[in-house]
Amino acid sequence: MHHTKSNLIEIQEKIKNKIKDLSLSNYKPNIIAVSKTFSEQDIIPLLDYGHNDFGENKVQEAKKKWVQLKNDFKNVKLHMLGKLQTNKVKHAVEIFDYIHSLDNLKLATKLADEIKKKNKDIKIFIQVNLGGEKQKSGIDPAETPSFYKRCLSLDLNIVGTMCIPPDNQDPKPFFKDLLILNQKLNLAEISMGMTNDYLNALEYNATFLRIGSGIFGNRIS
Ligand SMILES: *Cc1c(COP(=O)(O)O)cnc(C)c1O
C-alpha cells in the first residue's frame, strides 16, 4: 500500500476513536488532504482509494496538478488554503471549489465579481486572526461580524470561519474562540486543525481538518 493511503487510513482511525471517546455520534468531520508541494504520484493513491477533498496553497501549483486530476476524478473538491492575491482570483475561481482564506474586503469584492461572471458556486471561509499576529493574515475577531455582513451583501456563499492558531502555543483556547464566534454568526462550517492538533480541533466541532504532513510526509520546500 502506498504510504499516503496508509497514513490517511491511520488518521481516519484516530479520528473515529477520538469521536467515540467524546461520545459524539453523527459527527463526521471532513479531512482535507493538503497536497501542496507533492506530486500526482502521492496524490493518485488517495484518489483511487476514494478520497475527494484536497488542499493547495498556491493557485499556479494547483492549476498545474489539478486541471487534469479533476478531469479524471470528477468528485474531487479542491480547497484553497493559502493567501490569495486579488490578481490570482480569476484563476482561483476556475479551479477551486472552496476558499478558506478570505481575509479582506478588496478580495471579497473581486471574488464576488469573478464568481458571478463565471457563474460558479464557491464555498468560502472567512479567515480569522485569533492570535492578533502581525505576520498572519485574517480578519480581527472583533471585526468579523461586520465583515461577514459585508460579504453577504456581496452575495458571497460564506459557509464558515477558518483559523491558524499561533505556533508553539496550546491551540485549544483559539479553537474554542473560533467555535464561539462561529456560533455567534450561526455558520455551519469550521476549518481548523492541522497535523499536530487535529485531534484537539475535534473537541471544538471542527468540520474541515486540514492535514498535510501527516498524510504526505514532511515537505522539503
Ligand atoms: C500547509 C497547511 C496546512 C497543513 O499543514 P500540516 O501541518 O502539514 O498538516 C493546513 N492549513 C494551511 C493553511 C496550510 O498552509
The ligand as an SDF file (V2000), in Angstrom:
LIG
                    3D

 15 15  0  0  0  0  0  0  0  0999 V2000
    0.1680   23.6450    4.8880 C   0  0  0  0  0  0  0  0  0  0  0  0
   -1.0970   23.9880    5.5390 C   0  0  0  0  0  0  0  0  0  0  0  0
   -1.8050   23.0250    6.2660 C   0  0  0  0  0  0  0  0  0  0  0  0
   -1.2890   21.6220    6.5200 C   0  0  0  0  0  0  0  0  0  0  0  0
   -0.2500   21.6600    7.4650 O   0  0  0  0  0  0  0  0  0  0  0  0
    0.3580   20.3320    8.1320 P   0  0  0  0  0  0  0  0  0  0  0  0
    0.9590   20.8110    9.3910 O   0  0  0  0  0  0  0  0  0  0  0  0
    1.3550   19.7850    7.1690 O   0  0  0  0  0  0  0  0  0  0  0  0
   -0.7680   19.3970    8.3730 O   0  0  0  0  0  0  0  0  0  0  0  0
   -3.0240   23.4070    6.8160 C   0  0  0  0  0  0  0  0  0  0  0  0
   -3.5200   24.6450    6.6560 N   0  0  0  0  0  0  0  0  0  0  0  0
   -2.8650   25.5970    5.9780 C   0  0  0  0  0  0  0  0  0  0  0  0
   -3.4680   26.9500    5.8500 C   0  0  0  0  0  0  0  0  0  0  0  0
   -1.6370   25.2980    5.4040 C   0  0  0  0  0  0  0  0  0  0  0  0
   -0.9850   26.2640    4.7480 O   0  0  0  0  0  0  0  0  0  0  0  0
  1  2  1  0
  2  3  1  0
  2 14  2  0
  3  4  1  0
  3 10  2  0
  4  5  1  0
  5  6  1  0
  6  7  2  0
  6  8  1  0
  6  9  1  0
 10 11  1  0
 11 12  2  0
 12 13  1  0
 12 14  1  0
 14 15  1  0
M  END
$$$$
